[in-house]
Structure formats: C-alpha cells, structure tokens
Amino acid sequence: MYTGVVEATGRIESNTQVEDGCRLRIETETAELEPDNSINISGVCLTAEAVGDGWFDAFLSAETVSRTYLANAAVGEQVNIERPLETDGQLDGHVVKGTVDTVVNVADITSLGEDWQFTFTVPDGYEQYLVNKGAVALDGASLTVTDLTEETFTVAIVPQTYEITTFSDKQVGDPIHFEADILAKYIERQQALAGHSESCRASESSG
C-alpha cells in the first residue's frame, strides 16, 4: 500500500521489450531498496528484480503493459517513485494501491501564481469514483479534485508537488496513470451487494 506522497523521481535508463512483457531499468537515488521490494513507479506497483548502485530493474507483465504507458516510455523520461507505507508510517495522502485503472491525457494546464491546475477528460466507466474535493491518484501522486464537470475534472498542484514530481515535465496531451479511490470502489461494491440482497428477498416474498 502507498500514500500517494511521491518521494523522488527517477530516470528510465533502458526499456527492453520482451516476449511476455517489458523490462525497465530505472536510475534513482532512492535509499534502502533491495531485490524483491515493491515500489511505486508513476502509479504502478512493481517489484525491484535487481538492484545496483543508483539503479534497479523492474518487469512489466503483459497485463501491466496493456493498462499503463510505461512500455512506451522513452529512455531518459522521468518517473515518480514512492516506496510502500511502513506499518507504523503516517498516511499523509490517501490509500493508493498502485493498480492503475486506466490512462488519461492532460487536457489543459493553467498556471495560477505559484500553483498549477491540470485538467483531464473524465475516463469512461470511472465517472462514479470522482467527486468534488475527493481524492484521486495521478501518476502515483495523491491529489484532490478541485473542479468536476460531466466531461472533465481538475486537480491543483501546489509548488512542492510540482517541483518534486514529474508534473513539472508534463505537457498537454501527455498520458497520466489514473487510479480511482479504492474506498469508493468498496462502497460501490457493498451497495451493489446490498441491492442484490434486497432484490432476492423481494423475489422470495412475492413468490
């Protein structure tokens, strides 16, 4: 589990396509990383297969390749990095699993003094998970929805987040990993099950 508070950025050193997926080598100064550790790379939970001095390798399965843009990331591209939350750690963002739902593209970027606003098109099938002032993970960063319409949603990027993350490199049209709030998904599931149970009881009563 992650919090969506990005610790640092890394740089893609190599991107190798293999028969059953893709393998990335990422340069980073992230400390205390060991083989088999989980790590969040721009919103994608991966496993460090091998670790060297200032780098680690991670494998992307076919499923991950199909759901993310990492397999198409260019050598030299920056990525956000966050290590998992420790059991006694502080949850500063929100619960982020590192399981990307879909990819959205930057529709607009607006500078508001020191802050920035990024606008995206609401992805089909995920409208119910977006609420005004609710949480969303974008490229692994925990952000707050500041404006929401039927077609678009906007998040605010404060200077600290803008400087630490890859959002300072993003341009209109660039892809971003989208992960809906897992708590909203659980609530939706519970409501669906409750509705199903009510329907079954009603059918039994009428029968």
N, C-alpha and C positions, 0 to 999 in steps of 0.2 A: 504494500500500500504506500501511496505517496501523498504529499500535501499540495502539490502544485506550486511550491515555492522553489523556483529554479535556483540552483546553487552556483552554476557556472555554465560556460559554453565550451564546446569542443569543436574540432575541425575534422571533417571527413578526409582521411589520408588516402584511402583506397576504397573502391566499390567494385566488388567482383561478383558477376553473375555466375551462378552455378545451376546445375540441372534441377535441383529441388528447392531453389530459393536464391538467396543473395547473402554475401558476407561483406561486412563493413569493418574497416579499421579506423578508429577514431582517436585523434590526438587530444589529450586533455591533461590538465594538472590535477584532476580530482584525486584526492588522497585516499589511502586505505582501501583501495579497490583490489579485490582478489578474484582469481578464477572461480566461476560459478556464482558470483554475486549478481543479483538483479540490479538493473539500472534503467532509469527512465531517460530515453533519448527522444527529445522533442515530442513527448507524449506517448511514446511506445515503450512498453516494458520489455526489455531484452536481457539476455544473460551474457556476462563477460566470459567468453570462452577461453581467451588467453589474455594475459596482462603483461605489459612490458614497461620500460621506463618512459612514462609520458604517453602511453597508448594502450588501447585494448581492442580486441576483436569481438564482434557480435554477429550471430547468424540470424537471418530473417527467413522464416518459413514461407511457403507458398501463400498461406493464409495472410500472413503479415504483409507480404508483397502486394497482395490484392487489395488490402484495406488502407495502405499507407502510401506516402510518396517517397519513402526512404530509398527504395530500389532505384529511383530516378534521380536521387540527389547527386549533385556534381562533386567531384574532388575539390576540396577547398571550401565547400559550403559549411557554414556554422550550424551547430545543433545545440539545443538546450539540454542540460544534464541535471538530474536530481537522483540522489540515492534514496533507497526506501526509508520510511519513517521508522525509527527505533521504537521499541515497545514503551520506553519511558520518555519518548520525544513529545514535542509540543506541536499540536495541529494548528498551524498558522493560516493555512489556506482552507481547502475542503478535501474530502475523501476523493482521491484520484487513483484509479486502478492501473492506468497505463494500457488500457484496452481501447484502442481507437474505434469509434463508431463509423466515422466517415471523414472525408476530406472536404473542406470548404475553401473558397478562394477569397482573397481580400478584395472587397468591392470598392472601398474608399478609405483613405487615410487623411485625417484632419488634425492639424496642429492647433492646440488651444493653450497658448503661452508655453508653459513647461510640460503640460500634459499632452497626450495624444489620444485621438479616438479612431478606432478601427471598426469598420462596418463590414458585415458579411451577409450573404444571402442565407436565409433560413433553410437548412437542408431538408429535403423531402423525407417525411417519416419521423422527424425529430421535433416537430413543432411543439408537442405537448411537454417537452422537457425544458423549454425555455420560458422563463418568467422574468418580468422586470425586477431588477435588484437580486436576481438569483445567480447561482454560480455555474460556471462552465469552464472546462479545461481546453485551452487552445495551445497546441504545440507543447503541452505539458504544463503550461502556466495557469494557475488558478486565477480566474478573472470574474468580474461582476458585470452582468448585463445592465447597461445604463439606459438603453432605449430599445424598444421592441415594437415592430410592426408585423403585419401578416407576412411581409416579404423579407424583412431584414432585421438583424439585431446588431447592436453596437456595444463595444466594451471600451472602458477607459484604461489607458496605460499610463501609470504615474512615472515620473522620471527615473526612479530606482529600477523599476521593472524594465523600462525601455532601455536602460544602459546595460543591465546585466544579461538580458535575454537577446534572442535573435530578432525580436520585433524591430530593432533599430535598422536591420538589414532588409526588412520586408518592403515590397512594393505592391501596388495594385495589380491583381491578377495572380499573385503568388499563392501556392497551396498552403493550407494550415490544417493540422490534425485536430479533429473535433471529438471530444468525449463528453457526453451528457452526464449530468449529476447522477451517480449510481443510486442515491437515496430516492430521487424522483422515480427511477425505474422500479425500485422495490415497492414504493407506494402504488404505482400504477398496477403492478402485478397483484398486490394484495386487494386492490379494488376490483380487479378483473375476477379474481377467485371468489371474492365476496358476492359479486354479481352473479357468478355462475351458480354458487350455492343457493342463492335466493331463487334463481330460475328453476333449479332442481326441486326445491321444496314446494314451489308453486305448482309445478307439474305433478308432483306426488299428491298434493292436496286436491287438485282438480280431477285426478284420476280416481 
